[in-house]
Amino acid sequence: MSTEQVSPAPSVGLAKRVSSHPLSPLTSSEIINAAQLVRTLYPACTSLHYKAITLSEPPKAQLVPYLEAEHTGGRSSDIERTAFVCYYIRNTDKFHEAIVSLSQQKVKINVRLGPSIHGPGDAEEILAIEKIALEDEGVRAEIAKLQLPEGTVLISDPWIYGSDGINDEQRMYQCFLYMRDPHDPSKPDSNHYAFPLTISPVVDTVGLKVIRIDLLPTGADHSVKEPQPFEIPPPNEYDPEHQQVRTDLKPLNVVQPEGASFKVTQVGQTGRVLEWQKWFFRIGFNQREGMVLHDVRYEGRSVFYRMSLSDMVIPYADPRHPFHKKAAFDLGDAGAGVMANNLKLGCDCLGSIHYLDAVLNTGKGEPWHMENVVCIHEQDAGIGWKHTNYRSGKAALVRNRELVVQSIITVANYEYIMAFIFNQAGEVKYEVRATGIVSTQPIDDGVEVPWGTIVHPGVLAAHHQHIFSLRVDPAIDGHNNRLIYEEAHPMLRSDFNPHGVGYTVDQTLVEKSGGLDIDFEYNRTFKIQNTSVLNPVNGKPVSYKIHSPPFQKMLADSDSFHFKRAEFADHNIYVTKYHDGELYAGGKYTNQSRGGDGVRSWANRKEDVKDTDLVLFIQFGLQHVTRVEDFPVMPCEIIHVAFKPVNFFDKNPALDVPPSKQEVNQSTLLSAPEQHHQPSVEAKVGEKGEVCCTSKL
């Protein structure tokens, strides 16, 4: 990373006493304070565009003893409160990052970043880019060639420009144009993705002007043609007001007459602690990752130090210009926090709901209050465990209650529903549901291509991948952990295994940082272990195993910019040694990035990860071969990663969950099936030692 050091400002006034918890997100006043301190570095007439003003988490070496003291009632030392700020000098390419001490009231570090390092987009900028693209005279001249009906409303979707190494050093947006249904243009919720146009302006973010107008290929090759009079297809709407809604669906109400079983404690203005069914953790929220969990414990025992979605990439399959650059790094290019929805009661979450708000920053360095960005609720997930003694007919059964901590983001056309899910058996899941509208482009009548599916007349949805990276900083009964994997292998036929049915489960220790893959042929399963804490029943190390679904790794070849930039997309798991600040699998700045500062680079240090402070980056994803049923809106595709205890407890930790009973659940009987009882045989030992068998029906 090429950088230029800029002299930090002197302290401004006296140091403030900062009382927030070290992990609490920045407050409104802290955001204003950090922006003002950075502004003092420049002449008063200088205008800054703040991309992010967020908590700079304390060094782990300071935070771990602080948290332990909290849990044990000990005394803890104050930790300096700092903010991370990245910003531009407006209307320039001068991009900076700064570390601001809120405790000492000074800018400690301020660095101008080098070429090919670009900041993320934001709402203010994207709206400005939309306007620039649609008001450009050259764009209007191209649109006029389409001979659209009078009153047609045009829409611009700005995409991060991407990287291909061809004249892409300056920061740009590639805009894709659409129109609303021209027969009903006044409806703001008209599905404009059913009307893609062939004109694609490129906007320079420094000059704030259109610097090129690309014409999109609409055949089966790379050739383009001048805009032609547009043949208007029928609309294809998703909004319920356009549907003949079903009338035979009865209400299904989620009712908790005594309220929810979880407790949310406010810590200062922005900190939250959540307790539920022996679980304890802190919930944070920031511009890039959205939800972040810290200090995750079960019945007082540490399990995870930090968990968050680190990165994601959506590379598209169309090899033609300009589609070949489409690879959305939604977290790094924009941010899960800034794209979070305002969740609605009775819609996004059902039951007894607790919402969390967040405070982020505007481009002017002012607080941006975001309501209901996280919803917390419980849900019934079916049977937790059950056994029926067929001899007595008695069933023991508990339901599986889950705690859901959920946030939803909208990335232009796509939605991602992301949730941490906890259960009563010590298990954690991270779930992603992908929905929304597929990205569309125009295609000529009668043309078919192998890299996409026609989902509407004249509308192509290109195939694409969704690859996510979950960052997990484990603390399984402490911070010195190791990663192992187990494989099941058949035993060779021998005198010991004469029937050829035996098999063994073998363990392999991962000693150095690197990338690893799942192998389903041998049921390869990864486990995080703490060998200094042994299970009292079997003497094995306490562990958590990782259940991660198979996915196709990135298909772009290793010399492509897609591959170089998405450093996480080529392995199921990366393991690295912990270093402060290494949070983002694709690198800190993904906008038009070049690669080289993400998890693949960190793992290539080949550091020792045996019985030390390690970090896991767990990849999972979807190969989205588009289909007609994905349009005009896509049914949810669901994937998740699960973490399950292995030899962590001395028995099933959900044994003490109250049994499921009708007087509590109050289910309604719709039919009366005949009762039946499975037959069994018992044997009793008599006075003289004889055994007598009886049959029970």
Helices and strands as residue ranges (DSSP letters): E 3-5, H 28-39, E 48-56, H 60-72, E 82-89, E 95-101, E 106-113, H 123-135, H 137-144, E 154-160, E 172-179, G 192-194, E 199-204, E 209-215, G 240-242, E 263-267, E 271-276, E 279-286, E 290-298, E 301-315, G 323-325, E 327-328, H 330-333, E 354-361, E 367-388, E 395-411, E 414-423, E 428-436, E 440-442, E 452-456, E 459-462, E 464-474, E 482-490, E 503-510, E 514-516, G 520-522, E 525-534, E 541-547, H 561-565, E 573-577, H 599-603, E 614-624, G 628-630, E 634-646, H 662-665, E 680-685, E 691-696
